[in-house]
């Protein structure tokens, strides 16, 4: 009886492992894009989503946008990431809210998503273009609108009072909404013209607030951290840091004179440490992650263009 029960347990366990492996085999790295509507009216939003599915041990590079995707303006965006329950895969997506203010057809260009596996192997996905149409708020036949009639006798004082009160009730909330929307657009416009170090500081602040460490996405944290430093170097010093591998960039940096020997040594250690986490399955301690983040803040503060205000002021802004 005991042998029979043990055999049933072994068969059940083997079936569970087989089913899990079969389900995992059916999942492959992939990337796609989609929108929630194919046409909008002037000023209305459309949600554009870029989604990638990839193994937990890999990392993904999404395309970066400043304030526009194609000819449509970015009103806002958010990032969602979750580990899939059926296999060791992550579903990662960026959702952009887009809008436009001119009638006509718009093409959202193809997006390029890169999945980087341990060892450096890359798989590139190119999505299809998406067509969006912006239509007039007047409808398809605005020429059918009738001409206005002649002047009629004016309303009484009471009617005037009712109209004015109604307009105030409608205008005040609309004015508040306009101010809030204007702040968001001004923030995007301002971001475009910020110096490289300010954009990098903002990106580091967003990274800290994303709480990737506590969510268990340590590799994504180091991938984002190295991307911020690479983008800052490219914008600040003109080196091709975002497209090259670490070895290619270190060779280009060694041949240039934009950095002192101390800064070159730091970047070599920093980028290799990031690669160890991203591709060699190194698991850093909490102290290591905090040190990497603070090293990034210090490097940007030491090399920025404008007059320095002191590293301690920057730390206060980041850590409160």
Secondary structure, 3 states (H helix, E strand, C coil): CHHHHHHHHHHHHHHHHHHHHHHHHCCCCEEEEEECCCEEECCCCEEEEEEEEEECCCEEECCCCCCEECCEEEEEEEEEEEECCCCCEEEEEEEEEEECCCCEEEEECCCEEEEECCCCCEEEEECCCEEEEEECCCCCCHHHCCCCCCCCCCCCHHHHHHHHHHHHHHHHHHHHHHHHHHHHHHHHHHHHCCCHHHHHHHHHHHHHHHCCCCCCCHHHHHHHHHHHHHHHHHHHHCCCCCCCCHHHHHHHHHHCCCCCHHHHHHHHHHHHHHHHHHHCCCCCCHHHHHHHHHHHHHHHHHHCCCCCCCHHHHHHHHHC
